């Protein structure tokens, strides 16, 4: 059985791109019977860029509600707030004491700040966060970590520091994790195009997102604002150059997609109609998730219950690993 660990950024309500590219695939991965999944909300990492406590709390709840509403099974797997596992910060300290500064200076996030001339804005937390990330993984003996190609370095650092400590004590204190490179991550286009007419990736940075968990009225307004050309109803249209069709084919049924494509090529469908169809497809696909999300956000004690129970289960695993580390580094095991 593979023990999979995934950290979830707590940046607020996930947009459609997040849901299709990360949330739903992550849940599908966790549902595979051979996998034992640890999914955590990385709210400690958030502190490197967000210092408003109200924002941190709200984003954490919204992130948790979105994953639970989309079907993550907390009865079978681990789902918790990173900040509810105090042992992870202790482990981070041990790791930093075996990892050279010269390696941390190669971290992409740090190098990007230096290159942009914003070194004065780099906190110690941002500099050392690769070690907190490594602790997140090593704390639970995770042997498989799904990452994109741009995150490969995180696993390299984790493997490096784990191997350094294993070599130092002369035994396998840590399980050495493997990266599962996600080649087929779904790239979802936003509601506007680039200046050259090419599709732009959906991102909060670009302000081109669709919030699935918005009210019906607001969601429809967003869909109706999707950028299109000025071709009329009766004119033939190229579906492969249309954002509405590009989004529709990601959420509609196969026969519905084929029908819209044919209508585009022949002419006889206006963008208002295709946008309405997209809106209806979104409501159909995410209807139950939207209802569940709103319920959880209105009943945050339920969210706390799921997260607290997940933390209790995760801590039992993490404490065993930390005790092993303490003993091998010369420290007394603590009473549990």
WOJOLIN-V377590 format. One record per pair of residues at least 24 apart in sequence whose ideal C-beta (glycine too) atoms are under 8 Angstrom apart, sorted by the first residue. I is the first residue (numbers start at 0). J is the second residue. D is the distance in Angstrom with one decimal. If there is no record, write none. Layout:
# WOJOLIN-V377590
i	j	d
I	J	D
I	J	D
This chain:
# WOJOLIN-V377590
i	j	d
0	33	5.5
0	34	7.0
0	35	5.5
1	33	6.1
1	34	5.3
1	35	7.0
1	142	6.2
1	143	4.6
2	34	7.9
2	35	4.7
2	36	8.0
2	37	7.0
2	139	6.8
2	140	6.3
2	141	5.1
2	142	5.4
2	143	6.8
3	28	6.7
3	29	7.2
3	34	5.2
3	35	7.0
3	36	4.9
3	37	6.9
3	141	6.8
3	143	5.0
3	144	7.2
3	145	6.7
3	179	7.9
4	36	7.8
4	37	4.5
4	38	7.8
4	39	7.7
4	135	6.9
4	136	5.5
4	139	6.1
4	141	3.7
4	143	7.7
4	144	5.5
4	176	7.7
5	36	7.3
5	37	7.3
5	38	5.1
5	39	7.6
5	144	7.4
5	145	6.0
6	39	5.8
6	41	4.4
6	44	7.4
6	81	7.4
6	132	7.2
6	135	5.9
7	38	6.3
7	39	6.7
7	40	5.1
7	41	6.2
7	62	6.0
7	66	6.8
8	41	5.9
8	44	7.3
8	45	7.5
8	62	7.6
9	40	5.0
9	41	6.3
9	42	4.9
9	45	5.2
9	55	7.3
9	58	4.6
9	59	4.7
9	62	4.6
10	45	7.7
10	58	6.1
10	62	7.3
10	203	7.1
11	57	7.2
11	58	4.5
11	61	5.2
11	62	7.1
11	203	8.0
12	61	4.5
12	62	7.9
12	65	6.4
12	210	6.0
12	212	5.6
13	62	7.0
13	65	4.9
14	201	6.1
14	203	6.8
14	208	3.7
14	209	5.9
14	210	5.8
14	211	7.3
15	187	6.0
15	201	6.4
15	208	6.9
15	209	4.2
15	210	7.8
15	211	5.5
15	246	7.6
15	281	7.6
16	185	8.0
16	186	7.8
16	187	3.7
16	189	7.4
16	200	7.1
16	201	3.5
16	202	7.0
16	208	6.8
17	65	8.0
18	65	7.4
18	69	6.8
18	211	6.2
18	285	7.6
19	185	4.8
19	187	5.2
19	249	5.9
19	250	7.8
20	184	5.5
20	185	4.3
20	186	6.9
20	187	6.0
21	184	7.7
22	65	6.4
22	66	6.0
22	69	5.3
23	69	6.2
24	181	7.9
24	184	7.7
24	185	7.1
25	66	7.8
25	71	7.8
25	145	7.6
26	66	7.3
26	69	5.9
26	70	5.3
26	71	5.2
28	145	6.8
29	71	6.6
29	72	7.1
29	75	7.9
29	76	5.4
30	72	7.2
35	76	7.2
36	76	4.1
36	77	6.7
37	76	7.3
37	77	4.4
37	139	5.2
37	141	6.4
37	313	6.5
38	66	7.1
38	71	6.6
38	76	6.7
38	77	6.7
38	78	5.1
39	77	7.6
39	78	7.4
39	79	5.2
39	80	6.9
39	81	5.1
39	84	7.8
39	135	6.8
39	313	7.4
40	79	7.4
40	80	5.2
40	81	6.3
40	306	7.7
41	81	5.2
41	135	7.4
42	80	5.6
42	81	5.5
42	82	5.0
43	81	4.8
43	82	5.3
43	87	7.7
43	88	7.6
43	131	6.4
44	81	7.2
44	128	6.1
44	131	6.7
44	132	7.4
46	124	6.3
47	122	6.2
47	124	4.6
47	125	4.5
47	128	5.8
48	125	7.9
60	296	6.7
60	299	5.8
60	302	5.6
61	296	7.0
63	295	7.7
63	302	5.2
63	305	7.1
63	306	6.0
64	291	8.0
64	292	5.1
64	295	4.1
64	296	5.2
64	302	6.1
65	212	6.9
65	288	8.0
65	292	6.2
67	291	7.1
67	295	6.2
67	302	7.4
67	305	6.2
68	212	7.9
68	288	4.5
68	289	7.5
68	291	3.8
68	292	4.0
68	295	6.3
69	288	5.1
70	288	7.7
73	305	5.1
73	308	7.0
73	309	5.9
77	139	7.9
77	309	5.5
77	312	5.6
77	313	4.9
77	316	7.8
78	305	6.4
78	306	7.0
78	309	4.3
79	306	5.8
79	309	3.7
79	310	4.2
79	312	7.7
79	313	4.9
80	306	5.2
80	310	6.4
81	135	6.7
83	306	6.7
83	307	7.1
83	310	3.7
83	314	7.9
84	138	7.2
84	310	6.2
84	313	6.0
84	314	5.8
84	317	5.9
86	138	6.8
86	314	6.7
86	317	5.1
86	318	6.0
86	321	4.9
87	131	7.2
87	134	5.0
87	135	6.2
87	138	5.4
87	317	6.9
88	131	7.5
88	134	7.6
89	321	6.5
90	134	4.2
90	137	6.8
90	138	5.6
90	317	8.0
90	320	7.8
90	321	5.8
90	324	6.6
91	127	7.6
91	130	5.2
91	131	4.9
91	133	7.7
91	134	4.3
93	164	7.6
93	324	6.0
93	328	6.3
94	130	4.7
94	133	5.4
94	134	5.8
94	137	7.4
94	160	5.0
94	164	7.6
95	127	6.0
95	130	4.8
97	160	5.8
97	163	4.9
97	164	5.3
97	167	6.8
98	130	6.1
98	156	7.4
98	159	7.2
98	160	4.7
98	163	7.0
102	156	6.9
102	159	6.9
103	127	6.8
103	129	6.3
103	130	7.7
105	152	7.9
106	152	6.9
106	156	7.4
107	149	7.6
107	152	6.0
129	153	6.4
129	156	4.7
130	156	7.7
130	160	7.1
132	156	7.5
132	157	7.0
133	157	4.0
133	160	5.5
133	161	7.4
136	176	5.4
137	161	5.7
137	173	5.0
137	174	7.4
137	176	7.5
137	320	7.2
138	316	7.8
138	317	4.4
138	320	5.7
138	321	7.1
139	313	6.9
139	316	5.2
139	317	5.9
139	320	6.8
140	173	7.8
140	174	4.4
140	316	7.4
140	320	6.0
141	174	7.1
141	176	5.3
142	174	5.5
142	175	7.9
142	176	5.6
142	177	6.2
143	176	6.7
143	177	5.6
143	179	5.4
144	176	5.2
144	177	7.3
144	178	5.8
144	179	6.6
145	178	8.0
145	179	4.5
145	181	5.5
146	178	5.3
146	179	7.0
146	180	6.6
146	181	6.7
147	180	7.4
147	181	5.4
147	184	6.0
148	180	6.1
151	178	6.1
151	180	6.9
154	178	4.1
164	324	7.8
164	328	7.9
168	327	4.6
168	328	7.2
170	327	7.0
172	323	6.1
172	324	5.9
172	327	5.0
173	320	7.9
173	324	7.8
185	249	7.3
187	246	7.3
187	249	6.5
188	242	5.7
188	245	5.0
188	246	6.6
189	242	7.7
190	221	6.8
190	222	7.9
190	224	6.3
190	225	4.4
190	226	6.4
190	242	6.5
191	225	7.9
191	226	4.7
191	242	7.7
192	226	5.6
192	242	6.7
196	240	7.4
198	242	6.8
198	245	6.5
209	246	7.6
209	281	7.5
211	281	6.4
211	285	4.9
211	288	7.3
211	289	6.6
212	288	7.8
212	289	5.8
212	292	4.8
212	293	7.2
215	282	7.5
218	278	6.9
218	281	6.9
218	282	7.8
219	278	5.1
222	274	5.3
222	277	5.6
222	278	4.5
222	281	7.1
223	271	7.5
223	274	5.3
223	278	7.6
225	274	6.2
225	277	7.7
227	270	4.5
230	270	7.9
231	269	7.3
232	266	7.6
232	267	6.7
232	268	6.8
232	269	4.0
233	266	5.0
233	267	6.2
234	266	5.4
235	263	7.2
235	264	5.9
235	265	6.5
235	266	4.4
236	263	4.4
236	264	7.5
236	266	7.3
236	268	7.8
237	263	7.2
238	263	4.2
238	264	7.0
241	270	8.0
241	273	7.7
243	270	6.3
243	273	4.8
243	274	5.6
243	277	5.6
244	273	6.8
246	277	5.8
247	273	7.0
247	276	6.6
247	277	4.8
247	280	6.2
250	277	7.5
250	280	4.8
250	281	5.8
250	284	4.9
251	276	7.5
251	277	7.7
251	280	4.3
255	280	7.0
